[in-house]
Amino acid sequence: MLTLQATFQDAISRHQSGDVESAMRLYQAILKRHPDHAGANHLLGVTLHQRGDRERAIDHLEKALSLCQTKAVYWNNYGAALRAAKRLDEAEIAFIRALALKQDYPDALTNAALSCLDRRSYAEAIQFLQRAVRLEPGRADAHTHLGDAFRAQGDFKQAETSYRRALQLASNDVRAWIGLANIASARRSHEKAEFAYRRALDLSPENAEIQLALGDSLSAQGRIAEGTACYHRACQLKPGRELWSLRDLGACPAIFPDRDSLAQYRRELERRLDQAAAEPPPV
């Protein structure tokens, strides 16, 4: 019969190899006999978070912290679970607690930056992310989030550099492709935007928002039928957004003097359609 420590190490090995279900069963077996095992509570919380069982994950992560408050990783993973549960203020506090224990901690720096992005504190997010990539230059997700922060500030040049660095590290980073596409769209480089949206769709073909953005890019090039097909595909992927299929109304370039007028019309049309759906007139 394996000792407690051997069982725990076996569970960790299975967890690290991707066998989350098997690891979870071992963590639970440990806790059945040793309910105050901080490590097993922590890692069971992590596995539950990975499965989307946020409330139970938080319970076990809090139990681990009640037993040991001096491990930065405990606070970081607790913050990640809180953030997934939309408890954003508490999550940010947890990330700061993690960094107080371990300043040079790329995971916690990246997560703290995400909390800053949640509250639109872009300059603060950039500071955290720049520290993260200095410590771990090969961290693709940090470069992508850095691109998001720069783009939100309107610094497209820096954003593009960050997204391209992320893609050098991980060519399958969907968010980085979307970021590049959004920059190209904002610059009215619609063919470049189309290319990047299509790359993102290759990686995430069931993403309705990318289909929608690709439709906008195609329509902006005057390829109305192709854009309309994308809008309808987006509606199929996300049935609750049937109004997306109407985005092509009035998209014929001959009706508007320029693309800005067309974009303004479509924004107002979509706003009114959404308002009508939310507040139908009395019958």
N, C-alpha and C positions, 0 to 999 in steps of 0.2 A: 504494500500500500504506500502510495506517495506521501511524503511529508507535506505539511502546509506550504512551505517555501517552494518545494518542487512542483506542487500543483499550481501555485501562483505563477511560477516561471513558465510552466507549460501553457497556461492560459494566455500569458503575454505573448509567447511565441506564436500561438495560433492567431491571436489578434493581429499581430504584426504581419502575418502571412496572408491576412484577408479573410480568415475563417472566423468571422464575427460571431456567428451563431454558436459555434463550439466554444469559443472563448467565453461568451456570455454564460453558458451553462456552467462552466467551471467557476466563474466569478460567483455565481449564485450558490454553487455548492460550498464554496469557501465561506460565504456569508451565512449560510444556514448553520454552520458550526461556529463561526467566528464573526458575529454581526458587527463587531467594532474593528474590523480589519480596514484600515484607511485606504490602502492601495486597491483592494478589491472593490470597495464602495466607489472609489474614484473611477476605476476603469469600467465597472459596470455602468456607471453614469455615462461614460464616454460611448460605450456600445449602444446604450439606449438612445442617446442623442443621435448617433449615426443612423439608427433605425427610424428616427422621427418621433420617438416617444418622449417628448420634451419634459412633461411634468414629472414622470418617474425618473428621468435623467437628472433633473434638478434636485429631486429629493435625495438621490444617492450622492450627488456632488456636494450638496450641503452637509450630508452626513460625514463625508470625507473631510470637509473643512472643519467640522466641529471636533474632529479627532486630531487634525494636523493643519495648522494655518500657515506653516512656514515654507510650503512648496509652491513656487511660482506657477508650475504647470497645473496645479489644482485650481488656482484662481483663474488662469487663462481659459481652461476648459469649462469652468463654471460660467465665465462670462460669455463664452460662445453659445452655451445652452440658453442662457438668459436672453441673449440677442436674438436667437432663433425663435424664442417665445415672445418676442416684441417687448421685452422688459428692458428697454434700451438704457435708461438711466442706471439701473442696477448693473447692467452688463459693463458699462463704461467704468463704473467704480471697481468692478472685479478686475478689469484689465489694468487699471492703474495700480491696484494692489499687487498684481503679478509683476509689474515693472518696478515697483518699490522693492521687491525681493530680488529681482534680477533685471538690471537695466539693459543689458545687451541680450535681449530675448526677441528674436525676429518674429516669432509667432504672436507674441503679445503686442509688439509694436504694430504689426499689421492689423491685428484685431482692434487695437486702440484707434488706429486710423479709420477703420470701418465705422466705429462709433462716431468719430468726427464727421465722416461723410454723411452719416444718418442725420446729423443736426446741421449739415451744410457748413461746417467749419473747415473749409477747404485748405486754408493756409496751415492750420494745425495738422490736418491729415497729411499734407505734403511733408511736414517736418518728421512725423513718425515714420512715414514710408521711406523717406530718404535715409533715415537711420537704419531701417530694416534692410534696404538693398546694399548699404555699405557693409553691413555685417554678413549678409548672405546675397552676394551679387547674382547668383543663379536662381533666385526665387522669382519665378515667372508671375505668380499672382500678385506679388507686391508691385512689380513693374506695371501690371495692368491697372491696379487700383490707383497707382500714381498717375497713370494716363487719365483715368476718370477724374481725379482731383484737378489736374491741370486743365482738362477740357472744361470742367465746370467753372473754372476761373476765366475761361476764354483764351488760355494760352495754348493754342492749337499746335504750335511748333514743338513745345516741350511734350505735349500730350502724344503727338505722333511718334516722337522719339521713344517715349516710354512704351507705347503699344508695340512698336517694331522690335524693341529689345525683348519684350515678353514673347513675341512670336519667334524670335531667334531661339529662345529657350524652350518654347512649347508651341509648335506650329498648330496645335489643335485647341488653342485657347480661344474659345468662341467669343468671350467678352472683348478680347483684344481686337478681333476682326470687326466686331460690331462698333467698337470705338473708332477704328480707322474709317469705317464706312460712314459713321455719323460726322466725323470731321470733313470727309470728302463732300458729303451732302451739304454741310454748312458752308463750304467753299464753292458750292454749286458745280463741283466736279462729279457730275452724276454718273458718268461711265465708271470712274474709279469707285464710287460708292456702290454701284451695281456689282462690280467685281468682288468687293469685300463682303457685301451682304450675301452673295452667292457662296463664298467660301464659308461664311458662318452657317448658312443653311445646309451645306454639305455635311457639316459637323453636327448640326442640330435641326434635322429636317422637320421636326414636329413643333418648332417654335413659331407660334402665330405672330408674335411681334416682329420677328425678322421678315416673315412673309409680307407683313403690312408695310414695313419700311422699304423692302424691295419694290413693292407696288408703287410707292411714292417715287422712288428713284426712276423707275421705268416710265411712269406718267410724266415726270419732269423732262424726260427725253422725247416726249411726244408719242411714246409707244403705249397708247391708251389701252388697247386690247390686252396686251401682256400685263399691264398694271392691274387692270380689272380682274384678270385671272388670279393674280396674287391676292387681291382683296377677298375674292370669293374663297380661295384656299385658306386664308387666315380665318374666315368665318367658320369654315368646316372644322378647323383645329380648335377653335374657341367658340362654341355655339352661343355663348351668352353675349357675343358682340356682333350680332347680325347687322348692326348699323355700319360696320366697316365695309360692307358690300356696296354702300352708297357713296364711298369716297370718290368714285370716279365721276359722280354727277358734275357736269359742267367742266370736266377736265379737258375738253377740246381747246387747244391753244388759241383758236380763232376767236373765242368769246372774250378773252382777256388780253389787255395790252402787253402784259409781261408776267413772268413767273411769280413775282411777289404778289401781284393782285390775285392770281390763281390760288396761291398758298393761303392768303388771307381769307379768300372766299371759302376754301375748304375747311379751314379752322373754325370759321363761324358756322358753317353748315353742320359740322360735326358737333359743335357745342349745342346748337339748337336741337339737333336730332337726339342727343343724349338727354337734354332737358325734357324733351317731349316724352321720351321713354320713361324717364323718372317721374314725371308729373303729367300723366295723360289727362286730356281735357274731360270734364264730366259729360256723361251721356244721359 
